[in-house]
Amino acid sequence: MKQKKITGGKRRRGIFKNNKKNKPLISVITVVLNNQKYLSKSINSVLKQSYKNFELIIIDGGSTDGTLEILRKNNNRIDYWISEKDKGLYDAMNKGIRLSRGSIISILNSDDTYYKNALKIAVNYFKKYKKIDFLFGSVIKHKLLHGYNPNKIYWSFGFYSAHSIGFFIKKKSQIKVGLYKLKYRYSADYDLFYRLIVKHKMTGVATKKNEIFGKFRRGGISSKLSNNTFLKEIYQVRVDNGQNKIFVLFLLFLKYLRFNLKKFLTL
């Protein structure tokens, strides 16, 4: 039986304040599927932000646990939510981007939480550096991740802090670079960054090390991938974006050796 689309939320009147440069509207997009355990914490971390000019958009992929009950319970505090089958994580993110009305977009996975001043810090950076297209905030994962080095994208995977929590992008820049490509099931965010940085030469900065945006909970989809599956898709992303095949194979070979060395040393 085909699931019907369910929508909810209550978009606040007068939320359009994008013309006021001192208080741009931020669209926070959260994607969820069967995550009643952590969703409430994620929602509350947005609602308790010190910066108030935001909209919260939640895209549910057709949950069958208690997720819908949480969305209905918070109906008047969420600006828009939808529940329907989709084509995966990045398809849901694309839906959220299309629905967004803010001049700045951020992604917050349903497992993760913002710290109280995350949006405030982000807005201050976009005010200070008016020409930037995007921002990477410091994030707590298994350790503190911080900084942004665009030159490392050609040979490393550790050139940014995190996609969820830490990544903020201007809506006009998002439109220019395009949506997440669904051909990449696990690495469409990496492909987006490659297009953003290499193809379109867009400008980004990182927050200071101690300006932490939030906490990333380990145990998501990426943590369950086999190393071979991950390397295969990363290879495709790099080659599709114009990197030399031989060079990419060399990079992945080094990464494979490093991964297995770590595995051996932990035995």
SVG drawing of the C-alpha trace seen along z (x, -y; Angstrom):
<svg xmlns="http://www.w3.org/2000/svg" viewBox="-2 -46 52 55">
<polyline fill="none" stroke="black" stroke-width="0.4" points="0.0,0.0 1.4,-3.3 2.0,-5.8 0.1,-9.1 2.0,-12.3 1.5,-13.9 2.3,-17.6 2.3,-19.8 3.9,-22.7 2.9,-26.3 5.0,-28.8 5.3,-32.0 3.8,-35.2 6.3,-37.9 9.2,-35.4 10.5,-37.0 13.2,-39.3 15.9,-38.6 16.0,-42.3 17.2,-43.2 20.9,-42.6 21.4,-42.5 19.0,-39.6 18.9,-37.3 16.5,-34.3 18.3,-31.0 16.6,-27.8 17.5,-24.8 16.8,-21.6 16.5,-18.3 16.1,-14.9 14.8,-12.0 13.7,-8.4 12.6,-6.3 14.6,-8.3 12.2,-8.9 15.2,-8.3 17.1,-11.5 14.7,-13.7 13.3,-15.7 16.7,-16.6 17.6,-17.8 14.4,-19.9 14.9,-21.5 18.4,-22.4 17.1,-24.5 14.2,-26.0 16.4,-27.1 18.8,-29.1 19.8,-32.6 19.3,-33.8 15.6,-33.7 15.2,-34.5 15.1,-31.0 12.7,-28.5 12.8,-24.8 12.0,-22.4 11.8,-18.7 11.7,-16.1 10.6,-12.6 11.1,-9.7 8.0,-7.8 8.8,-6.8 7.0,-3.9 8.2,-4.4 7.2,-7.3 8.7,-10.0 5.4,-11.2 4.0,-11.6 7.0,-13.8 6.4,-15.9 2.7,-16.3 3.5,-17.2 5.8,-20.0 3.5,-21.0 3.1,-24.6 6.8,-25.0 8.0,-23.6 7.6,-25.8 7.1,-23.0 7.3,-19.2 6.4,-16.5 6.4,-12.7 6.5,-10.7 8.7,-8.0 11.7,-9.4 14.8,-8.3 17.1,-8.5 19.0,-11.0 20.1,-13.5 16.7,-13.4 15.2,-14.5 17.8,-17.3 16.9,-18.5 13.3,-18.7 14.2,-20.8 16.3,-23.2 13.5,-23.6 11.1,-24.5 13.5,-26.8 12.8,-30.6 15.9,-31.8 18.9,-33.6 21.1,-31.1 20.7,-27.3 22.0,-24.9 21.7,-21.1 21.1,-19.5 20.8,-15.7 18.2,-14.3 20.9,-12.6 22.8,-15.8 22.3,-18.9 23.3,-22.6 24.8,-24.5 22.8,-27.5 24.7,-30.2 25.4,-28.2 23.1,-30.3 24.2,-33.6 27.9,-32.8 27.1,-31.8 25.2,-35.0 28.0,-37.1 30.5,-35.5 28.2,-36.2 28.0,-39.8 31.7,-40.2 32.7,-38.4 30.1,-39.7 31.6,-38.0 31.7,-34.5 29.4,-31.8 29.6,-29.3 30.9,-28.7 32.3,-25.7 31.8,-25.8 33.7,-23.8 32.0,-20.6 32.3,-18.0 32.4,-14.5 34.6,-11.8 36.9,-14.8 36.9,-18.6 36.8,-19.1 37.6,-22.6 39.1,-24.6 38.8,-24.6 41.6,-24.2 40.3,-24.2 43.7,-23.1 43.4,-19.8 40.4,-18.7 42.6,-17.6 44.3,-14.9 42.6,-14.6 39.2,-14.0 39.8,-16.0 39.6,-19.5 36.5,-20.6 34.8,-20.1 31.4,-18.4 28.4,-18.6 25.7,-18.4 25.8,-21.1 28.9,-22.9 27.9,-23.7 26.1,-27.0 25.6,-28.3 24.0,-31.3 20.8,-30.3 21.9,-32.1 25.2,-30.1 23.3,-26.9 21.2,-27.6 24.3,-28.3 26.1,-25.1 22.9,-23.0 21.4,-20.3 22.8,-17.0 23.3,-14.4 21.3,-11.3 23.7,-9.1 25.9,-9.2 24.1,-7.3 26.6,-8.0 28.9,-10.8 26.7,-13.4 27.8,-16.0 31.4,-15.4 30.5,-15.9 28.7,-19.1 31.8,-20.4 33.9,-19.5 31.7,-21.4 31.4,-24.3 35.2,-24.7 36.8,-23.4 34.3,-23.9 32.7,-27.2 35.6,-28.6 33.3,-29.7 34.7,-31.3 34.3,-29.9 35.8,-30.4 35.9,-28.5 35.0,-29.7 37.6,-30.0 38.4,-26.7 36.5,-27.5 33.4,-28.7 31.7,-25.3 28.4,-24.9 27.2,-21.6 27.7,-17.9 27.7,-15.2 26.4,-11.8 28.4,-8.9 26.6,-5.8 24.8,-7.2 24.8,-5.7 28.4,-6.6 29.7,-4.8 28.1,-1.5 29.7,-1.6 32.3,0.9 35.6,-0.7 35.4,0.7 32.0,-0.8 33.2,-4.2 36.3,-4.2 34.4,-3.1 32.0,-6.0 34.7,-8.5 36.6,-7.3 33.5,-8.0 33.0,-11.5 36.5,-12.5 36.7,-11.1 33.3,-12.6 34.6,-16.0 37.6,-15.8 40.5,-14.3 42.9,-12.0 41.9,-8.4 45.5,-7.2 46.0,-9.9 42.7,-9.1 43.6,-5.3 46.9,-6.2 45.2,-8.3 42.7,-5.6 45.4,-2.9 47.2,-5.0 43.9,-5.4 43.2,-1.7 46.7,-0.9 46.2,-3.4 42.8,-2.0 44.1,1.6 47.2,0.5 45.0,-1.1 42.9,2.1 45.9,4.3 47.4,2.1 44.1,2.4 44.1,6.2"/>
</svg>
